[in-house]
Amino acid sequence: MTRHRDGGPAVPPRAPEPLARQGRPGRYGALLAAMVAAVVSVSAVIFVGASADGARGRDALARGAGRPGDPVAPASAGTWVTAWATAPGGGEPGTESVGLAGRSVRNVVHTSAGGTRARVTLSNLHGRAPLTLTHASIAVSAGPDTAAALADTMRALTFAGSPSVVVPAGGQVVSDAVRVRIPRDGHVLISTYSPVPSGPVTYHEHARQISWVAEGEHTRDTTGAAYDGRSTVWRYVTALDVLSDDSEGTVVVLGDSLTDGVSSTVGADARWPDVLSDRLRTALAAGRDLPRYSVVNAGLSGNRVLTDGPGLPPRNPSALRRFDRDVLGRAHVRVVVVVLGINDILRAPGTADPERIVGGLTALTERAHAQGLKVVGATLMPYRGHRAYTPSGEDVRQRVNAEIRDGGVFDEVVDFDEAVRDGYDPRRFRAGYDSGDGLHPSDEGYARMAEAFELKALEGGAPARL
């Protein structure tokens, strides 16, 4: 059920309804100030490159039409928003020596916004050598489970006017804008070709989408016949921006595997942010007065609020470290949704500190507010039945959730815990919502998460700074 800010119950609904609450950010702002400052300063060093994987790197690329950093375009032209995004998650195993030299990679991505122009972000964050790309293209997919493209949508991508580009190790590039009609809720093919060895391929492991690989240079092949290799990861590409005529801003969902959708059906676009985007689009079509936003997924399996994973740069940087890159680096962001904290408990058995976790979540809110962004946050969902469950960890989860519900962490709260927990044992998922491991939702569970999200929570901006 929903609760008012004073904790009192609202009138019980006849059917499950969105569970959202108003919040009062700022209570834990000072707790992690020193740690956050250190994370930010180190991040500035680690993510540097010709165009670093962060907001400032994108904004510095250009000021021409269709380039990152543009002011909002006139209504007649549209607004640059991010239609799809992912978080780079390390160097792909098996590509350490030669990368994917001599092969074309065709990534399939699912859009949350449509538009009349497009630009693509390509990353070499986890490469140890410059990445030479001699050809790249974008096209609309001809259909499900195919590498074929709609022939009249195939466009070569250029970089500062050149068909080739060298992406420095640790850096990224953004293509020139190209005229092409990108559909909302469609699949887009982003193809690249590198003729020479490059070292580890920057990738996202849990794409939950079939992409394609071909021997040789076939980036502009519309038949898809050469793409006889199937792949379940995304390579190089981290964002697709569009000059949109149906969206006016971007919602970025910052999360872990629960947002990444590691247990969702491959090819079904059933992650909870996908379903949220569908709900928003349907509500707008029905005439509801809601923000016209895209919804993009910055989930990274295993991600924690406070602690990095191994590697340099980290293969799984903390949310505090990757915030600039994966949130502020997206186009025309208006709202951040934070669904994090459970891995800070699971991966620190017996030592997880609820005050530090809440402090980290509050620090994310303050970082967002500093950029004028609204923050919607979620309670931590149950995990009894998972191999890492402990009674002490459950106590930490309950204490973190109590602070989140109290309203001192986020601007608004969606109570995912209440939405999916079992009525008889609230420490575990309700039957049907569990994928089977006690931690990750099923497709039905992901749908319930999206249904629990009150669309009105996307309205408004960051609170006024006094």
C-alpha angles and dihedrals in degrees: 000000000000124000132204120237089266090059095250119137123256123222106292110251123233091237134016108296134185113287110216134151138186116248141203109220123202110057096112097032097119098043097084101021095119093044093048091050090053092048092051094049093048091046090056089060098041098047097046120125142124082299109005121218093257144083096269091050091054094046092051094055098083147326099212126110112299096011128122115271095037116142116246108296120239114275090251091058099038134231129284108243134160110258096184136003143166137189117249107242108192139287115319113251112247095027097081097111109032106008109207098319114173095014134104118226118206111192118197114211132178118229129224095188137033130219151156099250133035141196129185133215116217121191136206092173095135097035119114094205136035114285114226115203114183097177136025134166145179129211141154114260117252091222147315121317095008139109091213120114134209098260097221092055098054111119131174113231122227134194116215085338096309126110090219132058139179113220111202120229107274093017142096139211134212118215125232113268113266129199109246134130107246114192124223113242090016138119121254128194117221112186131188136180128200118185098191137053114274108171124236116014114230105233147161110233104201102052093145084206133097114242129174144239130197134186110245132006110321104140094131097041106125097186094063089215094129093054099089096145120087124209135187096199136073116238129203096335117102105162144019116199124190135193091238131209093181104044133054101189147003132255113204118201109207110197152120132253090312088065096032085062098226092167097044122111113275112250095008098099087225101145111125094250088055090054091045090054090050091050092050092048092049092048092050091049088053090057101257115156100241137133114278098231137155116228118218131185121236093168117144120188112243093013119158133196096228113020135060125225120235127290137057109283087026114253086218109025117194118262089251090056098044097041095099093047102041100032111023090036091068123090122270095341114193105166135029120202113200119202103167144116108078094094090052084063100038096047096046103050112192094358105066111127115210092201092055092047091050089045090054093049090049090050089055089053091051091049089053093047090052086063095044095255127144117230127214114185135191135221117244113265124231121271109180107141093042116116091242096053116126131168090238091053090050089054090054091049092052092049092049091048091050090056092046092049091047087069102238099112112049137024090241133007131216110198103221090162092060092042098057108023124112115258093223099039110024090187090076139046121274112256110274095026094074119086088210103268098081094241111058123061126238120236087270090051092051089050090051090052091054092046090053091057110098105223090210087067087076092064123100131016142256116318116264113272111234 
